[in-house]
Amino acid sequence: AELALIESGLQYTRFEIDVRDKPDWYPAVNPAGKVPALTYGGPIVDPTSPSIESAKLAESLVIIEFIADISGKLLPSDPVQRAKARFFISTVTDTIVSTFPLVAVPGPASLTKILDSIEKIQSILPAEGFAIGDEFTIADIAVAPFFARLELVLEGDLGAFEEGAGPKTLEILNNDDKFVRYRKYFADIKARESFRKTFDRETLWARMDEKLAPLRGQRKSQIA
């Protein structure tokens, strides 16, 4: 969601919490306890004391579309292009978003399904540019974090899949001619200043490593 804020040019105040130990005041921002969350409107206050006058929004896709609406950016004015952007997001949700949790499932089938998801996303990309053409939109913002997390998980062999399968799968993505379009698309996303500002590789790696460590432990115990 922060990537969308940077791209939009809107002013905002960033406040980070420990997602593993959310503060007592956080339900006032999002009763469901999910992150990210956004407060909009009302007086300027300390983030730890959210105003009752501000609107509280949650869920990444909801937030990035809201940012597009209030900024007038990140969605084309043409209704057909807007529909294409939303279709791309729907495809992302039905593929990589739903299959990414499979990194926690033992066996080669999980990685095969993830590769299939990327291939499906790739198949609806235009020959050049971003998700719906030259313009960078919420469609690209929706997929960016999942591609980034997947790359880290595979590179670090962090999932529950067979030991060594992560780097091997990453090698396929990075070298197989089948994924040429994916590589160019993801490279274009990573080249944007907004991505570089919001993608904290070290912090994300540590979080993913900690989260998936028990799965690797199960993997090793099964082998033993």
C-alpha positions in Angstrom: 0.0 0.0 0.0 2.9 2.4 0.7 4.1 1.8 -2.8 0.8 3.2 -4.1 1.1 6.2 -1.8 4.5 7.1 -3.1 3.4 6.6 -6.7 0.3 8.8 -6.1 2.3 11.7 -4.7 0.0 12.1 -1.7 1.3 13.2 1.6 1.1 10.6 4.4 2.6 9.7 7.7 4.1 6.2 8.0 3.8 4.3 11.2 5.1 0.8 11.6 4.0 -1.7 14.3 5.2 -5.2 15.3 2.8 -7.4 13.5 3.6 -10.3 15.9 2.7 -8.2 18.9 0.2 -5.6 17.9 -0.2 -2.6 20.3 -3.4 -2.3 22.4 -4.6 0.7 20.5 -4.4 -1.0 17.1 -8.1 -2.3 17.1 -9.1 1.4 16.9 -7.5 1.5 13.5 -8.6 -2.0 12.4 -10.8 -4.1 14.6 -9.9 -7.2 12.6 -6.2 -6.6 13.5 -5.0 -6.9 9.9 -2.2 -5.0 8.3 -1.7 -2.8 6.4 -4.3 -0.3 7.5 -5.0 3.3 6.6 -6.6 6.2 8.4 -7.9 9.0 6.3 -9.4 12.4 7.2 -9.9 14.0 10.5 -7.4 16.0 12.5 -3.7 15.3 12.5 -3.0 13.3 15.6 -0.4 10.9 17.0 -0.8 7.6 15.1 -1.1 5.8 18.4 -4.2 7.8 19.2 -6.3 7.6 16.0 -9.1 10.1 15.7 -12.7 9.0 15.7 -13.3 11.4 12.9 -11.0 9.6 10.5 -12.0 6.8 8.2 -10.3 3.5 8.8 -9.5 1.2 5.9 -7.8 -2.2 5.7 -6.8 -4.8 3.2 -4.1 -4.0 0.6 -6.2 -4.1 -2.5 -8.9 -2.0 -0.9 -6.4 0.6 0.2 -4.5 0.8 -3.2 -7.8 1.3 -5.1 -8.8 4.0 -2.5 -5.5 5.8 -3.1 -6.1 5.7 -6.8 -9.6 7.1 -6.4 -8.6 10.1 -4.2 -5.4 10.9 -6.1 -6.7 10.6 -9.6 -3.6 8.5 -10.4 -2.7 4.8 -10.8 -5.9 4.0 -12.8 -6.4 5.2 -16.5 -9.3 7.4 -17.4 -10.4 5.1 -20.1 -13.0 2.7 -18.8 -11.8 -0.3 -20.9 -8.3 0.1 -19.5 -9.7 0.5 -16.0 -11.5 -2.8 -16.5 -8.3 -4.4 -17.7 -6.5 -3.3 -14.6 -9.2 -4.8 -12.4 -9.2 -8.0 -14.4 -5.5 -8.3 -13.9 -5.9 -7.8 -10.2 -8.6 -10.5 -10.2 -6.2 -12.9 -12.0 -3.5 -12.1 -9.5 -5.8 -12.8 -6.6 -6.9 -16.1 -8.1 -3.4 -17.3 -8.9 -0.3 -16.1 -7.1 -2.2 -14.7 -4.0 -4.0 -18.0 -3.5 -1.0 -20.3 -4.3 1.7 -18.4 -2.4 0.8 -20.0 0.9 1.7 -23.3 -0.8 5.4 -22.6 0.1 4.3 -23.9 3.5 3.1 -27.2 2.0 5.7 -30.1 1.6 6.3 -31.6 -1.8 7.2 -30.6 -5.3 3.5 -30.0 -6.4 3.4 -26.8 -4.4 6.2 -25.2 -6.4 4.8 -26.5 -9.6 1.5 -24.7 -8.9 3.3 -21.5 -8.1 5.1 -21.7 -11.4 1.8 -22.3 -13.1 0.4 -19.2 -11.4 3.2 -17.0 -12.7 2.8 -18.5 -16.2 -0.9 -17.6 -16.1 -0.2 -14.0 -15.0 2.5 -13.8 -17.7 0.0 -14.9 -20.3 -2.2 -11.9 -19.8 0.6 -9.3 -19.9 1.0 -7.2 -23.0 4.1 -7.7 -25.1 5.7 -4.7 -23.5 5.3 -2.4 -20.5 3.3 -3.0 -17.4 0.1 -5.0 -16.6 -2.1 -3.0 -19.0 0.5 -1.2 -21.1 2.8 1.8 -20.7 1.1 3.2 -17.6 2.0 1.9 -14.1 -1.2 1.2 -12.3 -2.7 -0.5 -9.2 -2.6 -3.7 -11.2 1.2 -3.7 -11.0 1.1 -2.6 -7.3 -1.1 -5.6 -6.5 1.3 -8.2 -7.8 4.6 -6.6 -6.8 4.8 -7.7 -3.1 4.0 -11.3 -4.0 6.7 -11.5 -6.7 9.2 -10.0 -4.3 8.3 -12.3 -1.4 8.4 -15.4 -3.6 11.8 -14.5 -4.9 13.1 -14.3 -1.3 11.5 -17.5 -0.3 12.9 -19.4 -3.3 16.4 -17.8 -3.0 16.7 -18.6 0.7 15.1 -22.1 0.3 12.8 -20.9 3.2 9.7 -23.0 2.5 8.5 -26.5 3.5 9.3 -27.9 0.1 12.2 -30.3 -0.4 15.6 -28.9 0.5 17.2 -27.2 -2.5 14.0 -27.0 -4.4 13.7 -23.3 -3.8 16.9 -22.2 -5.6 16.2 -24.7 -8.4 12.8 -23.2 -9.0 14.2 -19.7 -8.9 16.8 -20.8 -11.5 13.9 -21.8 -13.7 12.2 -18.4 -13.3 15.5 -16.6 -14.0 16.7 -18.7 -17.0 13.9 -20.7 -18.7 12.8 -19.1 -21.9 9.2 -19.8 -20.9 9.4 -17.0 -18.3 11.2 -14.3 -20.4 8.2 -11.9 -20.2 7.8 -12.4 -16.4 11.5 -11.5 -15.9 11.2 -8.3 -17.9 8.0 -7.3 -16.2 9.3 -7.9 -12.7 12.6 -6.1 -13.5 10.6 -3.1 -14.7 8.7 -3.1 -11.4 11.9 -3.4 -9.3 13.4 -0.6 -11.3 10.8 1.9 -10.1 11.9 4.3 -7.3 8.7 3.5 -5.3 9.6 -0.2 -5.2 13.2 0.5 -4.1 12.0 2.8 -1.3 9.4 0.4 0.0 11.1 -3.0 -0.4 13.2 -3.7 2.7 15.0 -6.9 1.7 16.8 -7.5 5.0 13.7 -7.0 7.1 11.4 -9.0 4.9 14.0 -11.8 4.7 14.2 -12.0 8.5 10.4 -12.0 8.9 10.0 -14.7 6.2 12.8 -16.8 7.7 11.4 -16.6 11.2 7.9 -17.4 10.0 8.9 -20.4 7.9 11.6 -21.7 10.1 9.3 -24.3 11.8 8.4 -25.7 8.4 12.1 -26.2 7.5 12.5 -27.9 10.9 9.6 -30.3 10.0 11.2 -30.9 6.6 14.5 -31.9 8.2 12.9 -34.1 10.8 11.0 -36.0 8.0 14.2 -36.6 6.1 15.9 -37.8 9.3 
